[in-house]
Amino acid sequence: MASRPPRILITGGGGQIGIELARRLDESSVWALGRSALDVTSGAAMDRALDEIQPDVVIHAAAMTNPEACERDRGAAQRVNVVGAWNVARAVARAGAAMVHLSTSYVFAGDKLGPYREYDEPGPINAYGVSKLGGERAARQALDRLYVVRSSWVYSRWNRGFVARLLELTDAASDVRYVGDQVANPTFAGDLAAAILRLIDTQAYGVHHLVNEGATSWYGWATAVLRAAGREDVPLEEISAEEYPREARVPANSELANEMARAVGITLRPWHDALDEFVRQWVADRG
């Protein structure tokens, strides 16, 4: 008799990664719950959800992810990203399940030359990074069967983020300016979701970086998006981070290396290949 597929609960099921994960799983074995259905800041709510669903794996994708919002309300960032991670991990440990905790490249300071590896020392410089690192540590305290997955600059068709805003520029767009001295790995949420599910099959618990290969700046990413869309006519200006002040400090270097994942046979394609395919599909879908 064939074994049943693992039962998977996804927190933050309405977000871009949650949606991409659910699309790759059999609907009979996945529960993708958004914030209105499951409040991760409530330990009692987490316990009830796990008692009812009895999952084999919980993928914790719920988070406060806007760096500016985290900077403005550090208390909320701590509640969602640290206390939430602790509540999920404690409930998972109690249920005897495994957990995937999604984290970010912003746990690093950004002052390293070259990509960050899983064993490099974190040193976040903004409230978002501090809260996500706190969530990693809280989850580790609660259980052993834990995958910590760090990624960066994630995009998809499910939110109006960096790529979508560029693709929606009108023909009259002008004064389009992007920072050229901050770099990371643009990562397609679909590729990230597929890699997470492959990682679960390995049972290689620990910290893993999962990003599309290679890195670029915001300016380089914007240039690639417009080129893929056939919009080279849009004038882009490269500026420095000093010319684009933000409430939250952004690391100059957020590039990650997929060293641990590669060791267990998991690699992601180059970022520009994923982006080109994404943009082609976006354009085709809109006629």
Secondary structure, DSSP 8 states (H G I E B T S, - for coil): -------EEEETTTSHHHHHHHHTS-TTSEEEE-TTT--TT-HHHHHHHHHHH--SEEEE------HHHHHH-HHHHHIIIIIHHHHHHHHHHHHT-EEEEEEEGGGS-S--SS-B-TTS-----SHHHHHHHHHHHHHHHH-SSEEEEEE-SEE-TTS--HHHHHHT--TT---EEEESS-EE--EEHHHHHHHHHHHHHHT--EEEE---BS-EEHHHHHHHHHHHTT-TTS-EEEE-GGGS--SS---SB--B--HHHHHTT----BHHHHHHHHHHHHHHHT-
